[in-house]
Amino acid sequence: MVLPLLPGNSFNRNVEKKKFHKSQHWGFCNNVRMLVSEDKPGIGGELLPGQKMKPKYSDFPKGMGSTVPSWIAFDKQVLSFDAYLEDELPDKTQEKYRIRRYKILFYLEDDTIQVNEPELKNSGLPQGTSIRRHRISLPPPDEDQFYTVYHFNINIDVVFYGRTFKIYDADTFTKNFLKKIGVKLNPPGRCPEDPYMKIRRETLDRMEPLRPYESYDTLKQFLEYDRKVLRFFCLWDDSASMFGDRRKLILHYFLCDDTIEIKEVMPPCSGRVATSLFLRRKKLPKYGPPGVYQPGQITDRAVLNLYRGLTGRPADGYLLDKYKLGKVDQEFYKDSDLFIGTTINVWGRKVLLCDCDNFTKTYYKTKYGIENFTSISCKAPPPPKIERKFPPYNGFGSEEDSLRTCIGLVPTPHQRNFKKFMEKNSYGSTSNILRFFAKLITHKRVERDRMFVISYFLSDDTISVFEPIERNSGFTGGMFLKRIRVKKPGQEVFKSELPEYIQAEDLYVGARVNVNGYLFHLLNADEYTLRYMEENSDQFPMSSIELVLQKLKEEQSNSRELKQVFRNADPKLTKRVDYNTFRDIMMTLTVGRLLEHEFITLARHYGVPEDTCPDMNILMAQAHEQLKKNTFENFERLIATCVYEDREKKKVLPTKDIRRLCKSFRLPLTDDLLGCILSGDVKMSGSGCHHLFL
């Protein structure tokens, strides 16, 4: 009884089977219907009864690895085997076979094999890829199968298309991979020597070069140091020769072949013809000249004789001097001979190495461990200063004008210090004039009471002397000496050097100044002069309070006596004494060591400032005078404005408002005068303004 094909009624285990395709076993070959393959499975890819499928690719043990396909797991992984092949040569009489070496590459991703033959120089055989990459079948009777990784090992033979390759070794990766998949490796073998290459090597060893020179292999040095150049900045001092000078050079040392090239740095407008090279690139001998040889004159080995055979050739061979008696040993400069500060011999010219670039410093620091790269200046030392002698002054004109006629062919006027003139010229309230009150020192009793005002102009170092007019004195007074530079006394008149003039440092209170034969004693100075000298105490040491106090500290033995004297001079304990008392005490205790100007500096430093505020009546008088001089008549409008600003009718305005109103009406008063009037407790009202302006 047949049961319906329903769930639960079928005993077929492939109920859930979805593939029911049937493999194609027949096909066409050259338009002939024939059986293509018997190895194809049955319906749905299931094997037929008694059928065994042959694996297409190598089946490696999975282990703990991933289940990715082999073309992903073994991508770019290749096994490399070293093999050789014996080629029989029946037509050759010298050797019966040749040994040819190969590289067998097995690609794990698809079991393909490629055989390469390394190229051998002058072998005479086509080399390179011997078998292209593809899957290679096993030799008969297993030609239906392909080589897998399990068919390879060391010290075995593999047959590719009838050619037997003997594997004798493999690389490290191949050995490790074969061990991991469980292949027991054989011990590595050795490739036999090729008889032809052996004969060829023996022939080459017996041959001599065609020219009597010894070859030196410098390929390694060239490949290692190609395009690497050491650069030094040099100096050739040729100033000792006629028309010679100091010439700057640049030395290039080529590490690839130990040659040297020198270029000259040509300064502009040097007068020399510009050349590309000072020394062309070549090896530089240490000792030359002498020892200059023509090309081909120096040989490493000498030819003793030539011989010829029966062939009729000009020469079959030659005999060389094996002892090298004619060889000339020359020492050439190496990189170890070049460093900063050394002097090299460039064909008789002494060249000093002064500096180098950063690459050269790094090279010597790495190879020789040199750390000191102190450069040497290439600049020429300054020429010796030749003292120029001028003729003495002849008495015509001033010394400066006479000197200008000796300096150049065309006399030029003397140029004064214009910068000093602009800085020290009088402008505004700054006069830049030092004024001293002086007395004439003379033996004439009549002239002892004459007083003078000596003015020193800082802009051009000139001096003028003025005598105040005094009635019934017997002297007219006025200008005693016009503004002129005054020479210091005791100088030779007719000499080559310029004379010395009285400077500002020579003038101070208490000094004695000789002005054209008249001796003056400086008694006092004005306020501007004392303040200027104190501000420039480095130029005027007697106005430096630090130096004065330092001199007083040397009198420490009299300190107790000094305190007692000041207590006696101040019985009311006001801690103040007048100027004359203070001067008498200090001059007595210092026993004349303290100069008059130094005492003035000390008194000005510790003096109590006086009340400088002038009387209000005086200020009003000065203001009235300024208003009259400038004919200011706009008083009524100014007073009306002040009354208008007084909104609260207090008849008092703040100082800043009064200043603002005066400025707005352009009141012709100076800022100092206006500030003194408005300073302190002075309040300005309408009536006060009216009193001021009237």
Buried (B, 14 or more C-beta within 10 A) or exposed (E): EEEEEEEEEEEEEEEEEEEEEEBEEEEEEEEEEEEBEEEBEEEEEEEEEEEEEEEEBBEBEEEEEEEEEBEEBBEEEBBBBBBBBBEEEEEEEEBEBBBBBBBBBBBBBBBBBBBBBEEEEEBEEEBEEBBEBEBBEBBEEEEEEBBBBEBBBBBBEBEBEEBEBBBBBBBEEBBEBBEEEEBEBEEEBEEEEBBBBEEEEEEEEEEEEEEBEEEEEEEEBEEEBEEEBBBBBBBBBBEEEEEEBEBBBBBBBBBBEBBBBBBBEBEEEEEEEEEEEBBEEEEBBEEBEEEEEEEEEEBBBBEEEEEEEEEEEEEEEBEBBEEEEEBEEEEBBEBEEBBBEEEBBBEEBEBBBBBBBEEBBEBBEEEEEEEEBEEEEBEEEEEEEEEEEBEEBEEEEEBBEBBBBEEEEEEEEEEEEEEEEEEBBEEEEEBBBBBBBBBBBEEEEEBEEBBBBBBBBBBBBBBBBBBEEEEEBEEEBEEBBEEBBBBEEEEEEEEBEEBEBBEBEEBBBBBEBBBEEBBBBBBBBBEBBBEBBBEEBEEBBBBBBEBBEEBBEEBEEBEEEBEEBBEEBEEEEEEEBEEEBBBEBBBEBBEEEBBBBBBBBBEBEEEEEEEEEEEEEEBEEBBEEBBEEEEBEEBEEBBEBBBEBBEEEEBEBEBEEBBEBBEEBEBBBEEEBBEBBBEEEEBBBBEBBBEBBE
